[in-house]
Amino acid sequence: YYDKWNSARDALIQESIKDGATWEAATAGQITLEVGQLKDIVVGWSFEEAFTDEAITELVTTCVGAPAAVIDAYQSAYAVARRGN
């Protein structure tokens, strides 16, 4: 996942630099990246609310710390799991 996310982030940065993106465009690109990251991580989790792109986008845009918190928790759990193998 991290290689994919880093590549997407690098492409977003390069596109922003090349096109002289506005803050709005850069923010929209970051939101799209974070929505994709959360979709990668929370596959198969049970939620009361429908697991849609719209619901994830709403989470990302209303709780800006949520993507980092989920990714940090995933990374911490994954690091521990790797030690067991």
Secondary structure, DSSP 4 states (H G I P E B T S, - for coil): -HHHHHHHHHHHHHHHHHHT--HHHHHHHHHHHHHHHHHHHSTT---SS---HHHHHHHHHH-TTHHHHHHHHHHHHHHHHHHT-
